[in-house]
Amino acid sequence: MKESHLIETIRTYDESYPRRYWDQMLIRYERWWEGQTDRPLIHIMRGEQTPTTAGAGIPAFQRFWNYYPHGTTVDQMIGALYHDLNQVQCLGDGFPHRIPQFGAGVLAAMLGAASRCVSGTVWFEPETPREIDQLTFDLDRQNQVFTMISSIYNRIGELSEHQNLQIGMTDIGGTADVLASFRPGSGLMMDFYDHEAEVIDRIWELHDQWLNVFTSYEKILSGHTPGYTCWAPILSSRPYYMLQCDLAYSIGPQMFDRFILPELKETCRQLERPCYHLDGAGQLVHLDSLLSIEELKVIQWIPGEGSSPITQWPEVFRKILAAGKKIQIFLDIDADPYQLDTIADQIGSAGEICAVSTVPFHDIKAAEDLVRRFS
């Protein structure tokens, strides 16, 4: 790929999203974060169903960057990123954004787990299975995955002359979920009962490495991007992250409070705007514990596959709002373009909600009408 082709792709992006665009977008989001607006954020970024290639050596964008062919350079990946963002359509409070996605819970790969590309996604598993008391976690800054993501961030900083590419924090994962990658199957679940002290020690070791990675990348990103985002795209002038523990779906409140909550509370104290990914009705048993975390700012509520749609949970919305937290949800515009209207009617206002749609959909007019109704 000739550098001139990359520069031309970047120039096209710069013309569409100048710095003044981002300054105005940041004002909108900061007003929401600070409770200075009574309207919801409606973030719509409509991408292509099948990403296209820009030609001239720039490959088609891959959601998981592990799927680029062997030998693809950092510049080619970044060229694909810019080309992809040149194709998206943003409505309402939507803005172009991506993260260097190498798998949910990529901290596991940085600590030595193997990455497995399966059916369009990425899983992590130990190279050599070990018992919980044999595990130790210490970040090797020469780790291939850690250095690859660092190189991507640094190169974007070099290429983004106007600092107007919103590249977000990679999907580091949750500490307990990362631990589960090293104790697959029923391994970690059995450890909860048989090796309580060792599980707690490993979670706190992972806590330290999580913060190590987060702060390392945050330092690179600071000054290179318009603001901060992660895999959940809520633009912020201050660093934040969408914390998670998918394992919580499989454990009860007592176990959650014993093993998960203390580390989660400490991470929330370390972040300026911590958020939590509440994924699935099975996690609702932990909602009271989560809402007790004073520093937690936002709950991302996803009912999960097989559950009632997002409009059927007014009691969850009310409970989160009563605790003084904001809410982020995902919309399915083709299925029901009035989801946000229904929720607003149920709870009285949608002003504390950030509603996001970042998947391809067909009904553009319905999306435009949605934005207009809440303008």
Secondary structure, 3 states (H helix, E strand, C coil): CCHHHHHHHHHHHHHHCCHHHHHHHHHHHHHHHCCCCCCCEEEEEECCCCCCCCECCECCCCCCHHHCCCCCCHHHHHHHHHHHHHHCEEEECCCCCECCCCCCCCHHHHCCCEEEEECCEEEEECCCCCCHHHCCCCCCCCCHHHHHHHHHHHHHHHHCCCCCCCECCCCCCCHHHHHHHHCCCCHHHHHHHHCHHHHHHHHHHHHHHHHHHHHHHHHHHCCCCCCECCCCCCCECCCEEEEECHHHHHCCHHHHHHHHHHHHHHHHHHCCEEEEEEECHHHHHHHHHHHCCCCCCEEEEECCCCCCCHHHCHHHHHHHHHCCCEEEEECCCCCCCCHHHHHHHHHCCCCCEEEEECCCCCCHHHHHHHHHHCC
